[in-house]
């Protein structure tokens, strides 16, 4: 791990508890590298909270403005989501809320933990009523594709909402196992009050299981980020988690060794106590991969599209199929850099064309489908190390 990575992790841990870092003696270029890494990990406000007293004055003013802009945008999105949720309640619709705002509620300064979207779950037989209500509230979206998709994306100004009728995609045997647990989780839901709004959420241990499995999902795509590790630490800090049940479920889903590595990272980076009954798994490679990849492994376009190889390891497809999907990724992968592809089925081929054009211009700079394949092969070794997708 390089110096900037080490300082970032130290600042992130201190910022979570609103503590200050001692002056690390960085040059101006190194400070910019540190703040860029913080932005790549979607943790700039949290890191700024730890470093603002020692960062050079001219950079302090610059990044204070950036951090404030991030926070203000999150405040607006949070209020917009809660307002929409209250209006859905008035219509007799009560979606289950997970990730996003539920994770933010475990932080001392919730809107310092920014979210790109909010996730809700509605059972399939009630989904079309929710869909029509969202359109009435001014959200734009495509019609749900129940046959091959698991969610529909809704946009309104700054706010993006993912409406799920399945918690995970359907085409992968690993995600199908998780989807099978949904009915049991729905029997244990509870309510949480956030800013005078009563929302339906997963019971804390179920939410922890979801966060761990969601982290494993992203690990099999482009990568898991440090913020996802922070979310697990904060949820454990806020609630009394039944770690015996977590172990039972994650082991049954083939995620026991990966979970042990995540918990090892939680302990080493953020001081979380290893839950009773768990043996740590060396998390060095996981942390290095997280630092390199950004918040969801999206630090580079090559890395994003390497997900077509690592994700295919759980589908039973051969290498030729993996290479094809690297050049022509799924909508889920394309949406990362080209969010407009979700607005119409006809836009996915257009997105492929735009992406290939961009790639053509970057090949001379070291970016190409071949580079994605190299990254994908390297990351397959990580999946095998942590027994992900192993029968």
Beta strands, then each sheet from edge to edge (+ up, - down):
strand 1: 96-98
strand 2: 118-121
strand 3: 151-156
strand 4: 159-164
strand 5: 190-194
strand 6: 197-201
sheet 1: 3+ 4- 2- 1+ 6+ 5-
end
